């Protein structure tokens, strides 16, 4: 059975956890994680583009001193067993 990431959850702030237990089978599971850039980096990427070439629209002022931040999968992926509440 294949699930779209958005069905399992979208996380954008720590602790970056998604509950997958109800979708797991005893064996043969395959987990795929889509990693995207941060919103701030996207805004910085659009900062110097012509308005018709930008991918974002915002009322946030993108300051010239903003620098790209590390993004992506910055640490190991861990599967942890959570206790039932």
N, CA and C atoms as an extended XYZ file, in Angstrom:
255
Properties=species:S:1:pos:R:3:atomname:S:1:resname:S:1:resid:I:1 pbc="F F F"
N         0.854       -1.164        0.000 N   UNK     1
C         0.000        0.000        0.000 CA  UNK     1
C         0.906        1.235        0.000 C   UNK     1
N         0.637        2.203       -0.860 N   UNK     2
C         1.464        3.402       -0.973 CA  UNK     2
C         0.637        4.608       -0.548 C   UNK     2
N         1.207        5.445        0.304 N   UNK     3
C         0.515        6.632        0.789 CA  UNK     3
C         1.257        7.877        0.355 C   UNK     3
N         0.532        8.895        0.007 N   UNK     4
C         1.154       10.185       -0.260 CA  UNK     4
C         1.617       10.789        1.054 C   UNK     4
N         2.731       11.496        1.007 N   UNK     5
C         3.296       12.099        2.208 CA  UNK     5
C         2.267       12.946        2.937 C   UNK     5
N         1.489       13.690        2.207 N   UNK     6
C         0.522       14.570        2.864 CA  UNK     6
C        -0.533       13.793        3.647 C   UNK     6
N        -0.740       12.521        3.323 N   UNK     7
C        -1.676       11.723        4.095 CA  UNK     7
C        -1.101       11.350        5.455 C   UNK     7
N         0.197       11.211        5.524 N   UNK     8
C         0.838       10.865        6.793 CA  UNK     8
C         1.125       12.098        7.630 C   UNK     8
N         1.331       13.204        6.999 N   UNK     9
C         1.566       14.434        7.735 CA  UNK     9
C         2.613       15.301        7.065 C   UNK     9
N         2.472       16.571        7.269 N   UNK    10
C         3.455       17.544        6.808 CA  UNK    10
C         3.992       18.222        8.052 C   UNK    10
N         5.292       18.205        8.203 N   UNK    11
C         5.898       18.825        9.375 CA  UNK    11
C         6.827       19.949        8.920 C   UNK    11
N         6.724       21.076        9.591 N   UNK    12
C         7.540       22.228        9.208 CA  UNK    12
C         8.245       22.866       10.403 C   UNK    12
N         8.069       22.294       11.569 N   UNK    13
C         8.717       22.821       12.772 CA  UNK    13
C         9.063       21.644       13.684 C   UNK    13
N        10.111       21.792       14.505 N   UNK    14
C        10.473       20.721       15.436 CA  UNK    14
C         9.286       20.335       16.294 C   UNK    14
N         9.156       19.090       16.624 N   UNK    15
C        10.147       18.015       16.575 CA  UNK    15
C        10.142       17.191       15.295 C   UNK    15
N         9.452       17.592       14.236 N   UNK    16
C         9.466       16.904       12.945 CA  UNK    16
C         9.122       15.418       13.084 C   UNK    16
N         7.994       15.125       13.669 N   UNK    17
C         7.576       13.730       13.871 CA  UNK    17
C         6.230       13.479       13.217 C   UNK    17
N         6.107       12.300       12.641 N   UNK    18
C         4.861       11.876       12.014 CA  UNK    18
C         4.566       10.467       12.507 C   UNK    18
N         3.355       10.248       12.978 N   UNK    19
C         2.952        8.912       13.435 CA  UNK    19
C         2.622        8.050       12.218 C   UNK    19
N         3.283        6.911       12.101 N   UNK    20
C         3.074        6.018       10.962 CA  UNK    20
C         2.573        4.643       11.383 C   UNK    20
N         2.472        4.403       12.674 N   UNK    21
C         2.167        3.070       13.196 CA  UNK    21
C         0.957        2.395       12.603 C   UNK    21
N        -0.119        3.117       12.394 N   UNK    22
C        -1.336        2.465       11.895 CA  UNK    22
C        -1.227        2.047       10.434 C   UNK    22
N        -0.172        2.497        9.740 N   UNK    23
C         0.023        2.131        8.340 CA  UNK    23
C         1.047        1.011        8.145 C   UNK    23
N         1.732        0.613        9.204 N   UNK    24
C         2.792       -0.382        9.080 CA  UNK    24
C         2.245       -1.800        9.030 C   UNK    24
N         2.908       -2.621        8.224 N   UNK    25
C         2.618       -4.051        8.141 CA  UNK    25
C         3.708       -4.765        8.940 C   UNK    25
N         3.512       -6.045        9.279 N   UNK    26
C         4.546       -6.768       10.025 CA  UNK    26
C         5.892       -6.798        9.304 C   UNK    26
N         5.895       -6.862        7.973 N   UNK    27
C         7.143       -6.854        7.196 CA  UNK    27
C         6.889       -6.145        5.864 C   UNK    27
N         7.977       -5.806        5.179 N   UNK    28
C         7.868       -5.270        3.832 CA  UNK    28
C         7.502       -3.804        3.732 C   UNK    28
N         7.694       -3.055        4.795 N   UNK    29
C         7.381       -1.635        4.762 CA  UNK    29
C         8.458       -0.856        4.018 C   UNK    29
N         8.046        0.177        3.336 N   UNK    30
C         8.984        1.078        2.669 CA  UNK    30
C         8.561        2.499        3.009 C   UNK    30
N         9.497        3.266        3.542 N   UNK    31
C         9.218        4.638        3.951 CA  UNK    31
C         9.946        5.590        3.020 C   UNK    31
N         9.215        6.528        2.438 N   UNK    32
C         9.814        7.557        1.595 CA  UNK    32
C         9.547        8.903        2.241 C   UNK    32
N        10.564        9.727        2.279 N   UNK    33
C        10.450       11.052        2.886 CA  UNK    33
C        10.792       12.087        1.832 C   UNK    33
N         9.891       13.025        1.613 N   UNK    34
C        10.157       14.141        0.715 CA  UNK    34
C        10.651       15.303        1.558 C   UNK    34
N        11.768       15.858        1.171 N   UNK    35
C        12.356       16.986        1.898 CA  UNK    35
C        12.347       18.182        0.964 C   UNK    35
N        11.867       19.288        1.470 N   UNK    36
C        11.815       20.506        0.660 CA  UNK    36
C        12.571       21.627        1.365 C   UNK    36
N        12.773       22.691        0.659 N   UNK    37
C        13.497       23.834        1.184 CA  UNK    37
C        12.640       24.610        2.181 C   UNK    37
N        13.266       25.492        2.933 N   UNK    38
C        12.518       26.317        3.881 CA  UNK    38
C        11.860       27.494        3.157 C   UNK    38
N        10.804       28.002        3.745 N   UNK    39
C        10.089       29.149        3.188 CA  UNK    39
C        11.029       30.355        3.089 C   UNK    39
N        11.822       30.590        4.122 N   UNK    40
C        12.747       31.720        4.107 CA  UNK    40
C        13.739       31.604        2.940 C   UNK    40
N        14.298       30.417        2.718 N   UNK    41
C        15.215       30.234        1.588 CA  UNK    41
C        14.511       30.461        0.255 C   UNK    41
N        13.246       30.047        0.150 N   UNK    42
C        12.496       30.285       -1.084 CA  UNK    42
C        12.336       31.785       -1.322 C   UNK    42
N        12.016       32.518       -0.247 N   UNK    43
C        11.871       33.972       -0.367 CA  UNK    43
C        13.187       34.626       -0.779 C   UNK    43
N        14.284       34.172       -0.192 N   UNK    44
C        15.598       34.705       -0.546 CA  UNK    44
C        15.901       34.387       -2.012 C   UNK    44
N        15.556       33.193       -2.448 N   UNK    45
C        15.773       32.815       -3.839 CA  UNK    45
C        14.997       33.686       -4.813 C   UNK    45
N        13.825       34.135       -4.405 N   UNK    46
C        13.001       34.992       -5.251 CA  UNK    46
C        13.362       36.474       -5.143 C   UNK    46
N        14.094       36.833       -4.122 N   UNK    47
C        14.352       38.240       -3.793 CA  UNK    47
C        14.836       39.054       -4.989 C   UNK    47
N        15.781       38.551       -5.743 N   UNK    48
C        16.398       39.324       -6.816 CA  UNK    48
C        15.812       39.024       -8.198 C   UNK    48
N        14.736       38.263       -8.225 N   UNK    49
C        14.096       37.954       -9.508 CA  UNK    49
C        13.052       39.012       -9.833 C   UNK    49
N        12.787       39.169      -11.108 N   UNK    50
C        11.698       40.053      -11.531 CA  UNK    50
C        10.388       39.503      -10.974 C   UNK    50
N         9.434       40.370      -10.672 N   UNK    51
C         8.180       39.927      -10.039 CA  UNK    51
C         7.477       38.830      -10.837 C   UNK    51
N         7.539       38.886      -12.160 N   UNK    52
C         6.855       37.871      -12.963 CA  UNK    52
C         7.602       36.535      -12.997 C   UNK    52
N         8.819       36.474      -12.469 N   UNK    53
C         9.614       35.240      -12.424 CA  UNK    53
C         9.638       34.606      -11.035 C   UNK    53
N         9.082       35.272      -10.033 N   UNK    54
C         9.093       34.755       -8.655 CA  UNK    54
C         8.082       33.622       -8.490 C   UNK    54
N         8.417       32.701       -7.611 N   UNK    55
C         7.516       31.592       -7.296 CA  UNK    55
C         6.642       31.895       -6.087 C   UNK    55
N         6.952       32.967       -5.366 N   UNK    56
C         6.227       33.297       -4.143 CA  UNK    56
C         5.652       34.703       -4.220 C   UNK    56
N         4.611       34.907       -3.435 N   UNK    57
C         4.043       36.238       -3.229 CA  UNK    57
C         3.847       36.383       -1.731 C   UNK    57
N         4.323       37.475       -1.178 N   UNK    58
C         4.234       37.651        0.264 CA  UNK    58
C         4.229       39.124        0.617 C   UNK    58
N         3.759       39.410        1.820 N   UNK    59
C         3.854       40.773        2.337 CA  UNK    59
C         5.051       40.912        3.277 C   UNK    59
N         5.857       39.871        3.384 N   UNK    60
C         7.056       39.890        4.219 CA  UNK    60
C         8.143       40.665        3.486 C   UNK    60
N         8.839       41.528        4.217 N   UNK    61
C         9.970       42.235        3.632 CA  UNK    61
C        11.187       41.321        3.682 C   UNK    61
N        11.705       40.969        2.522 N   UNK    62
C        12.880       40.103        2.445 CA  UNK    62
C        14.102       41.008        2.491 C   UNK    62
N        14.755       41.012        3.628 N   UNK    63
C        15.854       41.945        3.863 CA  UNK    63
C        17.089       41.565        3.053 C   UNK    63
N        17.842       42.562        2.604 N   UNK    64
C        19.038       42.271        1.808 CA  UNK    64
C        20.129       41.540        2.588 C   UNK    64
N        20.117       41.625        3.920 N   UNK    65
C        21.154       40.948        4.708 CA  UNK    65
C        20.806       39.486        5.008 C   UNK    65
N        19.614       39.030        4.644 N   UNK    66
C        19.265       37.628        4.844 CA  UNK    66
C        20.137       36.749        3.961 C   UNK    66
N        20.673       35.680        4.538 N   UNK    67
C        21.492       34.705        3.823 CA  UNK    67
C        20.767       33.363        3.821 C   UNK    67
N        21.069       32.553        2.827 N   UNK    68
C        20.475       31.223        2.790 CA  UNK    68
C        20.871       30.440        4.033 C   UNK    68
N        19.916       29.685        4.566 N   UNK    69
C        20.154       28.854        5.738 CA  UNK    69
C        20.274       27.390        5.304 C   UNK    69
N        20.948       26.607        6.123 N   UNK    70
C        20.997       25.170        5.852 CA  UNK    70
C        19.569       24.650        5.820 C   UNK    70
N        19.324       23.749        4.888 N   UNK    71
C        17.997       23.145        4.832 CA  UNK    71
C        18.129       21.754        4.233 C   UNK    71
N        17.056       21.029        4.267 N   UNK    72
C        17.073       19.665        3.775 CA  UNK    72
C        17.094       18.695        4.935 C   UNK    72
N        17.535       17.509        4.686 N   UNK    73
C        17.616       16.481        5.722 CA  UNK    73
C        18.943       16.661        6.445 C   UNK    73
N        18.919       17.357        7.580 N   UNK    74
C        20.140       17.768        8.273 CA  UNK    74
C        20.608       16.771        9.323 C   UNK    74
N        19.882       15.753        9.564 N   UNK    75
C        20.282       14.767       10.563 CA  UNK    75
C        19.754       13.398       10.185 C   UNK    75
N        20.040       12.413       10.994 N   UNK    76
C        19.585       11.064       10.657 CA  UNK    76
C        18.082       10.918       10.847 C   UNK    76
N        17.489       10.101       10.013 N   UNK    77
C        16.083        9.735       10.182 CA  UNK    77
C        16.042        8.592       11.177 C   UNK    77
N        15.191        8.703       12.163 N   UNK    78
C        15.068        7.659       13.170 CA  UNK    78
C        13.630        7.199       13.261 C   UNK    78
N        13.446        5.908       13.353 N   UNK    79
C        12.139        5.348       13.645 CA  UNK    79
C        12.136        5.019       15.120 C   UNK    79
N        11.255        5.640       15.854 N   UNK    80
C        11.192        5.407       17.301 CA  UNK    80
C         9.826        4.864       17.641 C   UNK    80
N         9.821        3.964       18.597 N   UNK    81
C         8.547        3.397       19.054 CA  UNK    81
C         8.005        4.266       20.151 C   UNK    81
N         6.813        4.761       19.961 N   UNK    82
C         6.175        5.589       20.964 CA  UNK    82
C         5.237        4.730       21.800 C   UNK    82
N         5.138        5.050       23.042 N   UNK    83
C         4.216        4.312       23.896 CA  UNK    83
C         2.818        4.844       23.707 C   UNK    83
N         1.845        3.976       23.850 N   UNK    84
C         0.441        4.368       23.736 CA  UNK    84
C         0.062        5.188       24.952 C   UNK    84
N        -0.745        6.203       24.733 N   UNK    85
C        -1.195        7.051       25.859 CA  UNK    85
C        -2.448        6.518       26.462 C   UNK    85
